Amino acid sequence: MERETGMGTSEDRVADPFGEGSAWGDCLPAGRGAFWLGVARSFPGGWPWSRFALLARRAARRHLAGPVDTRLWGHRLRLFPDRSISEARILFLPRSWDRTERKRIAQWVRPGFTFVDVGANVGAYSFWILSRIDGKGRVVAVEPNPDLARQLQYNIQVNGVQDRMRVVEAAVGAARGHGSLLLETRNSGEGRLVGTRGPSAATPTVPVRVVTLDDIVQEAGLDRIDCLKVDVEGGEADVLRPFLRSAPRALWPRHLVVELKRGPRDGPRSADLPAWLAARGYRLEFRTSLNGVFSLA
């Protein structure tokens, strides 16, 4: 039986939340944190219910700090809702999170479905898709942030799905080599490779391995990609363009979910990406506030 602990969770009682001595279930929420978490998850997805869920999420976050163990999409996951926007969204609002994109992806899933998640973060898309594919399907989650990659490995091992999901700890760029990853302290999911402007003195960085999408495909031994998700904070063109220029068409992803939202710091590198993809046969099916969803004609 899963045991509950205290009024909430605290990183203090888990010295190393992803170490060998830390078992899933040690950080189950209880008390007010568990109550408001349940309330937030009880609402249907979409408008106007998401507004009520957001209010419940606000209440829950007052009582949940550090790692939180939860069951989601049939998996046992350990998440940090106070460290990452993405983790908070999937923990508290799993029905509303990227609802439009996931509804379309669900229509694509077939036996043996192969999914590549570039910029996987904590693996929201990866674990959700893993819950929908059969035993022959494969998920490759690519994440350069060492802490997030370790978290992915922990959640994979807890669920015993190493045979269907693998983690590649690397950044994906236009050419292989080495780089520096900016670590956003307020939102761990917004890490990005240092560009020509470089980081500010106050922004921490970590050295990372840089590979190409072709390297990912070869290392994983993939003979096709049914769906590719790319979310690398402005470097999406550097991931896609070299691969589609050199890879045989049989290896081109059948479907794409690409982050297209741009902020002032991202620059123009991917501004013309939808038109560039259209010229190569990708049809833009729809666009949300964050992502463009494409299919190969």
Secondary structure, DSSP 8 states (H G I E B T S, - for coil): -----SSS--GGG-SSTTSTT--TTTT---HHHHHHHHHHHHS-SSTTHHHHHHHHHHHHHTT--S-EEEEETTEEEEE-TTT-HHHHHHHH-TTTTTHHHHHHHHHH--TT-EEEEET-TTTHHHHHHHTTS-TT-EEEEE---HHHHHHHHHHHHHHT-TTTEEEE-SEE-SS-EEEEEE--SS-GGG-EE--TT---TTS-EEEEEEE-HHHHHHHHT-S--SEEEE--TT-HHHHHHHHHHHS-GGGS-SEEEEE----TTT-STTTTHHHHHHTTTEEEEEE-SSEEEEEE-
